Amino acid sequence: MSAPHPNLTLFPRGLSAGARLLIYVLISIAVITADTRFHGLDRFRAGINTLLYPLQTLIQTPGRTYDRVSGFFVKQARLERENTALRQNFIQYSIAMQRYRDLEQENQRLRTLLGAQQRTPLHTQLAEILAIPRDPYQFQVTVNRGSQQGIKGGEAVVDETGLLGQVTRVYPFSSEITLLTNKDQSVPVIIQRTGQRAIMFGMGIDDSVEIRYLPHNTDVRTGDLLVTSGIDGVYPSGLAVAKVTQIDLSGSRAFAHIECKPLAAVDRNRQVLIVDAAIPAPAAPAATAKPLAPKPPAPAGKH
């Protein structure tokens, strides 16, 4: 048997590339026309879309997750900035409200001091407390009035509630005030209810003074008001000083032990009144001029 001829092929030669391209273009045009006019590919497209939907979702998940996370942090940062701004505004408004209330209370205290100054027939000066010692056992404060404003040592210092202390050191533009609670301070007082005279001494303890050298049979009660007697010529008479808080009339002591609480307090005030040391005497009533009586006629002489 002879071998096959080498030029013989099983299939005829295929179409050229140009012909195949033309066929593909015509098929595409036909498919597009059929889909556009008769919607022939809608079902096919829906099926493909259904099959590809999970893949599309999976592909879009990282991007959506990134957008959500970044959006969360952006929103969180914006909320934190807004929260910080609101907190700052709240603090500023709170401070402003506190200052307003403080100014309102200070205004009320000044009105009370002004009323006390008008009711007191004494020469007084309004002073502001500049410094309060941090040491609880140092009973002195500094005010913004000194010798240039006519302040003198020994002058009494009061607030709207009563006697606060005494000027002990004077500088050109400031003065030091020693409080009643200082253990070296003493004030002549009167028990207002009975008129009993006594001497009140500081105890070196905050908010506490005592009366010494009164006999055990002294008529004194808790709550009795003590006022200055004025017999020392330093403190004007009638200034409220303290109230009796504790009484010991037992025989364990040589004298009655009476503790009192000062009415004035440095920690409640910023302004005080300094009373002039020269306590004016009450003015004498003006003399009423009387008309001169007519001179009686001289008796007639004897001729």
BAKE-152392 format. One record per atom (N, C-alpha, C): residue in one letter; x, y, z. Coordinates in steps of 0.02 Angstrom, whole numbers, padded with zeros to 5 digits, always signed. Layout:
BEGIN
AXYZ...
This chain:
BEGIN
M+00043-00059+00000M+00000+00000+00000M+00044+00060+00000S+00027+00107-00043S+00069+00167-00051S+00051+00219+00001A+00099+00264+00020A+00089+00319+00070A+00045+00373+00041P+00007+00409+00087P-00037+00464+00062P+00004+00521+00035H-00029+00558-00008H+00004+00615-00040H+00010+00671+00010P+00069+00701+00016P+00079+00754+00068P+00036+00815+00058N+00012+00833+00002N-00026+00894-00009N-00100+00886+00008L-00120+00824+00020L-00191+00814+00035L-00204+00829+00108T-00259+00868+00128T-00277+00886+00197T-00346+00860+00212L-00358+00851+00279L-00423+00824+00299L-00478+00875+00291F-00464+00940+00308F-00514+00994+00303F-00490+01046+00253P-00537+01078+00223P-00516+01131+00177P-00488+01190+00215R-00453+01230+00182R-00421+01290+00212R-00475+01336+00239G-00464+01366+00303G-00512+01410+00336G-00516+01478+00303L-00566+01520+00330L-00576+01587+00304L-00519+01632+00325S-00513+01684+00289S-00460+01733+00305S-00479+01773+00367A-00431+01807+00396A-00442+01847+00457A-00491+01904+00444G-00488+01934+00387G-00534+01989+00372G-00606+01965+00367A-00614+01906+00338A-00682+01879+00332A-00710+01861+00400R-00668+01832+00442R-00691+01815+00510R-00710+01877+00549L-00671+01931+00543L-00687+01993+00578L-00754+02021+00554L-00766+02017+00489L-00829+02043+00462L-00887+02003+00489I-00878+01936+00492I-00932+01894+00518I-00947+01912+00591Y-00894+01922+00631Y-00903+01939+00702Y-00939+02006+00710V-00922+02053+00667V-00954+02119+00671V-01028+02113+00654L-01043+02074+00603L-01113+02066+00583L-01153+02031+00638I-01122+01980+00669I-01157+01945+00723I-01169+01993+00781S-01120+02034+00799S-01128+02082+00854S-01183+02132+00840I-01184+02157+00777I-01237+02205+00759I-01305+02172+00765A-01309+02109+00743A-01373+02074+00746A-01395+02063+00818V-01347+02044+00861V-01364+02033+00932V-01386+02098+00965I-01349+02152+00951I-01366+02217+00981I-01435+02239+00958T-01448+02230+00893T-01513+02251+00866T-01569+02210+00897A-01558+02144+00902A-01610+02101+00932A-01621+02119+01005D-01567+02134+01041D-01575+02151+01112D-01608+02219+01121T-01592+02265+01076T-01620+02332+01082T-01694+02332+01064R-01713+02297+01012R-01782+02301+00987R-01827+02248+01019F-01799+02190+01032F-01842+02135+01055F-01824+02111+01126H-01771+02143+01158H-01751+02125+01227H-01738+02050+01233G-01707+02023+01184G-01696+01951+01183G-01645+01927+01234L-01601+01972+01256L-01548+01952+01302L-01562+01970+01375D-01623+01992+01390D-01638+02013+01459D-01631+01956+01507R-01658+01897+01488R-01653+01840+01533R-01581+01818+01542F-01545+01819+01486F-01475+01799+01490F-01436+01848+01535R-01450+01912+01525R-01415+01963+01565R-01433+01956+01639A-01497+01943+01654A-01518+01935+01724A-01485+01875+01756G-01480+01820+01716G-01446+01761+01744G-01373+01774+01759I-01339+01807+01711I-01268+01824+01723I-01261+01869+01783N-01306+01919+01788N-01303+01965+01845N-01313+01929+01911T-01360+01880+01911T-01372+01842+01972T-01311+01800+01991L-01281+01771+01940L-01222+01730+01954L-01163+01772+01979L-01157+01832+01952L-01099+01875+01969L-01111+01918+02031Y-01173+01921+02056Y-01188+01966+02113Y-01146+01950+02175P-01141+01885+02196P-01099+01871+02254P-01026+01893+02244L-01001+01883+02182L-00933+01903+02169L-00925+01979+02172Q-00975+02015+02144Q-00973+02088+02148Q-00975+02112+02221T-01019+02080+02259T-01024+02099+02330T-00958+02087+02367L-00928+02029+02352L-00865+02012+02384L-00810+02061+02364I-00810+02080+02301I-00759+02128+02278I-00769+02197+02309Q-00833+02217+02317Q-00847+02284+02344Q-00842+02287+02421T-00841+02229+02454T-00840+02229+02527T-00780+02266+02557P-00719+02255+02535P-00662+02292+02565P-00669+02367+02558G-00691+02390+02498G-00700+02462+02489G-00753+02491+02534R-00810+02455+02539R-00863+02479+02583R-00840+02479+02656T-00805+02426+02675T-00780+02423+02744T-00732+02480+02758Y-00688+02494+02711Y-00641+02550+02719Y-00679+02616+02725D-00729+02625+02682D-00768+02687+02685D-00803+02695+02752R-00832+02640+02776R-00868+02643+02840R-00820+02658+02897V-00763+02622+02897V-00715+02632+02952V-00687+02703+02950S-00666+02725+02890S-00639+02793+02885S-00692+02845+02902G-00754+02832+02880G-00808+02878+02897G-00821+02880+02972F-00816+02821+03004F-00826+02819+03077F-00773+02861+03113F-00710+02852+03092F-00657+02890+03125F-00662+02965+03110V-00681+02981+03049V-00690+03052+03032V-00747+03082+03074K-00802+03045+03078K-00858+03068+03119K-00839+03072+03192Q-00801+03022+03216Q-00780+03022+03286Q-00735+03082+03300A-00689+03096+03254A-00644+03154+03264A-00684+03219+03264R-00734+03224+03218R-00775+03284+03216R-00816+03291+03280L-00843+03236+03304L-00881+03238+03367L-00837+03257+03426E-00775+03232+03426E-00730+03250+03480E-00712+03324+03478R-00702+03350+03418R-00688+03422+03412R-00748+03463+03435E-00808+03443+03413E-00867+03479+03435E-00877+03473+03511N-00864+03413+03538N-00870+03404+03610N-00820+03447+03648T-00758+03450+03622T-00708+03493+03654T-00728+03566+03652A-00753+03588+03594A-00775+03658+03588A-00833+03672+03635L-00882+03626+03638L-00939+03636+03682L-00918+03636+03755R-00871+03592+03772R-00847+03590+03842R-00811+03655+03859Q-00771+03679+03812Q-00735+03742+03824Q-00784+03800+03833N-00835+03801+03789N-00886+03853+03796N-00923+03847+03863F-00938+03785+03882F-00972+03774+03946F-00930+03799+04004I-00865+03784+04002I-00821+03807+04056I-00818+03883+04057Q-00813+03913+03998Q-00810+03986+03995Q-00875+04017+04022Y-00932+03989+04002Y-00996+04014+04028Y-01002+04003+04103S-00977+03945+04126S-00980+03931+04198S-00937+03981+04237I-00877+03995+04210I-00834+04045+04243I-00867+04113+04242A-00897+04131+04185A-00931+04196+04181A-00989+04199+04230M-01026+04144+04237M-01082+04143+04284M-01056+04147+04356Q-01002+04112+04371Q-00973+04117+04438Q-00950+04187+04453R-00918+04219+04404R-00895+04288+04415R-00955+04335+04423Y-01007+04322+04384Y-01067+04363+04391Y-01097+04356+04461R-01103+04293+04484R-01130+04283+04552R-01085+04314+04604D-01018+04307+04593D-00971+04335+04641D-00978+04411+04642L-00984+04442+04583L-00993+04514+04580L-01059+04535+04611E-01110+04494+04601E-01175+04510+04632E-01170+04508+04708Q-01137+04456+04735Q-01128+04452+04807Q-01084+04509+04833E-01032+04525+04795E-00988+04580+04815E-01027+04646+04815N-01070+04654+04765N-01111+04715+04762N-01157+04719+04822Q-01185+04661+04842Q-01229+04660+04900Q-01190+04676+04963R-01129+04649+04969R-01088+04664+05027R-01070+04738+05029L-01054+04766+04970L-01037+04838+04968L-01098+04880+04987R-01157+04860+04965R-01217+04896+04985R-01226+04893+05061T-01215+04833+05089T-01221+04826+05162T-01170+04869+05198L-01107+04868+05173L-01055+04909+05203L-01072+04983+05197L-01098+05003+05139L-01117+05072+05130L-01172+05092+05178G-01220+05046+05187G-01273+05060+05235G-01246+05066+05305A-01198+05021+05324A-01168+05026+05390A-01128+05090+05397Q-01095+05110+05344Q-01056+05172+05347Q-01102+05232+05355Q-01158+05231+05322Q-01205+05287+05328Q-01239+05288+05396R-01248+05227+05426R-01280+05225+05491R-01232+05241+05548T-01166+05236+05534T-01117+05247+05587T-01093+05319+05584P-01101+05357+05638P-01080+05427+05637P-01005+05433+05649L-00965+05394+05613L-00893+05394+05620L-00861+05403+05552H-00800+05426+05552H-00764+05433+05489H-00732+05366+05472T-00750+05338+05416T-00725+05272+05396T-00698+05274+05325Q-00655+05226+05309Q-00629+05217+05242Q-00641+05146+05219L-00661+05139+05157L-00670+05072+05128L-00603+05045+05105A-00585+04985+05125A-00522+04954+05105A-00536+04884+05080E-00491+04861+05037E-00497+04793+05008E-00441+04749+05035I-00459+04688+05053I-00410+04641+05078I-00367+04616+05020L-00301+04625+05028L-00255+04605+04975L-00226+04535+04986A-00211+04518+05047A-00177+04455+05061A-00202+04426+05127I-00212+04360+05126I-00229+04323+05187I-00175+04270+05197P-00144+04266+05255P-00090+04218+05265P-00114+04146+05258R-00071+04104+05231R-00088+04033+05224R-00082+03996+05291D-00041+04023+05335D-00032+03992+05400D-00095+04003+05441P-00130+03949+05462P-00192+03958+05500P-00182+03988+05569Y-00120+03991+05592Y-00106+04019+05658Y-00078+04089+05655Q-00079+04119+05595Q-00057+04188+05587Q-00119+04230+05573F-00142+04265+05623F-00207+04299+05619F-00197+04372+05598Q-00172+04382+05537Q-00161+04448+05509Q-00180+04448+05436V-00204+04506+05413V-00219+04515+05342V-00191+04583+05320T-00184+04592+05254T-00158+04654+05226T-00213+04686+05184V-00220+04753+05192V-00270+04790+05153V-00235+04843+05112N-00271+04871+05063N-00242+04917+05015N-00249+04991+05035R-00246+05005+05099R-00247+05074+05123R-00189+05083+05172G-00153+05140+05166G-00097+05152+05209G-00093+05224+05233S-00033+05244+05252S-00024+05312+05279S-00040+05365+05227Q-00031+05351+05164Q-00048+05400+05112Q-00123+05413+05109Q-00162+05366+05133Q-00235+05376+05136Q-00258+05396+05206G-00211+05412+05251G-00229+05436+05317G-00241+05381+05368I-00221+05319+05354I-00230+05264+05402I-00178+05270+05457K-00199+05257+05518K-00154+05260+05576K-00157+05194+05615G-00103+05179+05649G-00102+05119+05690G-00151+05122+05747G-00182+05066+05763G-00230+05062+05817G-00302+05072+05796E-00314+05090+05734E-00383+05102+05712E-00421+05035+05707A-00485+05039+05722A-00528+04980+05720A-00547+04964+05648V-00557+04899+05635V-00577+04876+05568V-00641+04834+05576V-00691+04850+05536V-00756+04816+05541V-00778+04794+05472D-00826+04747+05471D-00861+04732+05409D-00936+04741+05423E-00978+04715+05378E-01049+04727+05386E-01079+04689+05445T-01042+04641+05473T-01069+04603+05529T-01042+04624+05597G-00983+04655+05598G-00956+04675+05663G-00882+04689+05661L-00852+04691+05721L-00781+04708+05728L-00738+04651+05702L-00689+04669+05661L-00645+04619+05632L-00576+04617+05665G-00549+04675+05680G-00483+04678+05710G-00459+04749+05718Q-00392+04757+05716Q-00361+04821+05730Q-00300+04830+05685V-00290+04891+05660V-00231+04907+05620V-00170+04906+05666T-00121+04865+05650T-00061+04859+05692T+00002+04884+05657R+00004+04882+05591R+00062+04908+05554R+00036+04947+05495V+00069+05005+05483V+00047+05049+05429V+00107+05061+05382Y+00096+05051+05318Y+00145+05065+05266Y+00116+05120+05222P+00156+05147+05176P+00129+05203+05135P+00065+05186+05098F+00060+05126+05069F+00001+05110+05029F-00034+05046+05051S-00017+05020+05108S-00050+04961+05135S-00044+04960+05210S-00083+04917+05241S-00082+04911+05314S-00095+04838+05333E-00069+04819+05391E-00081+04753+05418E-00134+04757+05474I-00180+04711+05472I-00234+04708+05521I-00226+04644+05561T-00224+04652+05627T-00223+04594+05672T-00294+04578+05692L-00313+04516+05683L-00382+04495+05695L-00396+04485+05769L-00460+04485+05786L-00480+04476+05856L-00457+04409+05884T-00451+04360+05841T-00434+04292+05864T-00361+04285+05883N-00320+04335+05868N-00250+04333+05889N-00246+04332+05965K-00202+04290+05992K-00200+04282+06065K-00174+04345+06101D-00144+04391+06064D-00119+04453+06095D-00171+04509+06093Q-00229+04497+06064Q-00280+04548+06058Q-00329+04545+06117S-00351+04603+06138S-00402+04608+06191S-00447+04667+06174V-00511+04659+06189V-00561+04710+06173V-00608+04719+06232P-00617+04779+06257P-00667+04791+06309P-00737+04785+06279V-00779+04743+06308V-00845+04730+06281V-00898+04737+06336I-00960+04735+06314I-01018+04736+06359I-01064+04680+06337I-01090+04642+06385I-01143+04594+06370I-01206+04635+06359Q-01230+04638+06298Q-01283+04685+06281Q-01346+04673+06321R-01362+04612+06336R-01424+04597+06372R-01424+04623+06443T-01366+04620+06476T-01363+04639+06547T-01324+04703+06560G-01282+04724+06512G-01240+04782+06524G-01176+04766+06563Q-01163+04702+06575Q-01103+04681+06611Q-01041+04694+06568R-00993+04729+06598R-00930+04743+06563R-00882+04685+06571A-00840+04675+06520A-00792+04620+06522A-00736+04636+06472I-00685+04594+06474I-00630+04598+06426I-00629+04534+06386M-00629+04541+06321M-00627+04484+06276M-00557+04475+06249F-00532+04414+06248F-00464+04399+06226F-00466+04348+06169G-00418+04356+06122G-00409+04305+06071G-00378+04243+06100M-00393+04186+06070M-00368+04122+06095M-00315+04091+06049G-00299+04126+05994G-00252+04095+05947G-00282+04037+05909I-00349+04035+05907I-00385+03982+05872I-00435+04017+05825D-00440+03990+05766D-00485+04020+05717D-00557+04017+05741D-00593+04072+05733D-00664+04076+05750D-00678+04064+05824S-00633+04085+05867S-00645+04075+05939S-00609+04128+05980V-00646+04159+06026V-00619+04207+06075V-00649+04189+06142E-00624+04221+06196E-00650+04205+06262E-00653+04267+06306I-00696+04263+06356I-00702+04315+06408I-00670+04288+06471R-00627+04329+06501R-00591+04308+06561R-00611+04353+06621Y-00595+04326+06679Y-00598+04363+06742Y-00668+04384+06762L-00718+04346+06742L-00786+04359+06766L-00802+04307+06821P-00836+04328+06874P-00853+04281+06928P-00903+04228+06904H-00908+04175+06944H-00951+04119+06925H-01025+04138+06926N-01043+04188+06964N-01114+04207+06969N-01134+04259+06916T-01092+04268+06865T-01108+04316+06813T-01169+04294+06774D-01214+04340+06760D-01274+04326+06721D-01256+04326+06647V-01242+04269+06620V-01224+04262+06549V-01257+04200+06522R-01279+04203+06459R-01314+04148+06427R-01284+04135+06358T-01294+04074+06336T-01273+04057+06267T-01315+04098+06218G-01281+04129+06171G-01314+04171+06121G-01313+04245+06138D-01289+04263+06198D-01284+04334+06216D-01237+04369+06167L-01257+04430+06149L-01217+04470+06102L-01169+04515+06141L-01107+04517+06118L-01056+04560+06147L-01043+04618+06100V-01042+04679+06128V-01028+04739+06089V-00971+04777+06123T-00938+04818+06084T-00883+04857+06112T-00910+04908+06162S-00871+04917+06216S-00892+04965+06268S-00866+05034+06254G-00810+05040+06218G-00782+05105+06202G-00742+05137+06258I-00732+05102+06314I-00698+05134+06370I-00622+05140+06359D-00595+05104+06310D-00523+05109+06298D-00505+05165+06251G-00554+05196+06219G-00541+05250+06172G-00514+05227+06105V-00509+05162+06094V-00485+05135+06031V-00543+05112+05987Y-00586+05071+06016Y-00643+05045+05980Y-00704+05087+05996P-00740+05112+05946P-00802+05148+05960P-00852+05102+05995S-00893+05130+06036S-00942+05090+06073S-00999+05067+06027G-01027+05010+06045G-01086+04985+06010G-01072+04941+05950L-01009+04927+05934L-00994+04883+05877L-01004+04810+05897A-01041+04773+05858A-01051+04702+05872A-00984+04665+05866V-00971+04621+05913V-00907+04586+05915V-00915+04511+05909A-00954+04480+05953A-00958+04407+05954A-01022+04386+05989K-01035+04320+05986K-01091+04290+06023K-01064+04233+06067V-01094+04228+06126V-01073+04177+06173V-01094+04108+06147T-01047+04061+06147T-01060+03994+06122T-01053+03940+06175Q-01011+03951+06226Q-00999+03899+06276Q-00985+03932+06343I-01015+03906+06396I-01008+03935+06464I-00990+03879+06513D-00940+03892+06554D-00921+03845+06607D-00918+03884+06672L-00969+03876+06715L-00972+03912+06779L-00957+03866+06837S-00926+03809+06823S-00910+03762+06877S-00853+03791+06920G-00846+03762+06979G-00795+03787+07025G-00726+03761+07011S-00716+03725+06955S-00649+03699+06940S-00601+03753+06918R-00628+03812+06902R-00586+03868+06881R-00595+03926+06929A-00545+03969+06930A-00549+04027+06974A-00602+04076+06950F-00612+04079+06884F-00661+04124+06855F-00704+04084+06805A-00758+04115+06785A-00801+04083+06735A-00764+04078+06669H-00775+04023+06634H-00744+04013+06569H-00799+04021+06516I-00791+04073+06475I-00843+04090+06425I-00809+04095+06357E-00830+04053+06311E-00804+04056+06243E-00856+04087+06197C-00831+04123+06147C-00875+04160+06101C-00851+04150+06029K-00896+04164+05982K-00880+04159+05911K-00885+04229+05881P-00830+04254+05851P-00833+04320+05819P-00885+04322+05763L-00917+04378+05756L-00967+04385+05703L-00935+04398+05635A-00882+04437+05634A-00848+04453+05571A-00800+04395+05553A-00789+04386+05489A-00745+04333+05466A-00709+04356+05403V-00644+04346+05401V-00604+04368+05344V-00621+04327+05282D-00635+04263+05290D-00645+04220+05232D-00711+04233+05197R-00753+04275+05224R-00818+04289+05192R-00819+04358+05159N-00765+04397+05166N-00767+04466+05142N-00704+04483+05103R-00712+04531+05059R-00654+04561+05024R-00645+04634+05043Q-00699+04665+05065Q-00696+04736+05083Q-00711+04744+05157V-00678+04793+05187V-00688+04809+05258V-00690+04884+05266L-00711+04907+05324L-00711+04978+05341L-00660+04990+05396I-00617+05040+05386I-00569+05060+05437I-00597+05122+05472V-00605+05117+05537V-00636+05171+05576V-00582+05218+05600D-00593+05283+05592D-00544+05333+05613D-00532+05327+05688A-00468+05330+05707A-00450+05323+05778A-00478+05380+05820A-00483+05438+05789A-00509+05496+05827A-00585+05490+05830I-00611+05466+05887I-00682+05457+05894I-00713+05525+05909P-00754+05550+05864P-00780+05618+05874P-00830+05620+05932A-00824+05672+05970A-00872+05683+06023A-00936+05709+05994P-00993+05694+06025P-01056+05720+05998P-01055+05795+05997A-01080+05821+05942A-01079+05893+05934A-01126+05926+05984A-01103+05981+06013A-01145+06017+06060A-01201+06051+06024P-01260+06052+06053P-01316+06086+06019P-01301+06160+06011A-01322+06184+05954A-01309+06254+05940A-01349+06297+05989A-01314+06348+06015A-01347+06393+06063A-01398+06435+06027T-01455+06441+06058T-01509+06481+06028T-01502+06554+06050A-01496+06596+06003A-01488+06667+06020A-01553+06694+06050K-01546+06727+06107K-01605+06756+06139K-01604+06832+06129P-01660+06860+06115P-01661+06933+06106P-01647+06967+06172L-01608+07019+06167L-01591+07057+06227L-01652+07094+06253A-01662+07087+06318A-01719+07122+06348A-01705+07197+06349P-01755+07237+06338P-01744+07310+06340P-01721+07333+06409K-01675+07378+06408K-01648+07404+06470K-01701+07445+06505P-01711+07429+06569P-01762+07470+06604P-01738+07542+06610P-01783+07587+06608P-01763+07658+06613P-01734+07673+06682A-01684+07714+06682A-01652+07732+06746A-01701+07772+06789P-01700+07757+06854P-01746+07795+06898P-01729+07870+06898A-01781+07906+06903A-01771+07979+06902A-01735+08002+06964G-01686+08044+06958G-01649+08070+07015G-01688+08123+07053K-01668+08131+07115K-01700+08182+07156K-01671+08250+07139H-01712+08295+07135H-01691+08364+07124H-01694+08400+07189
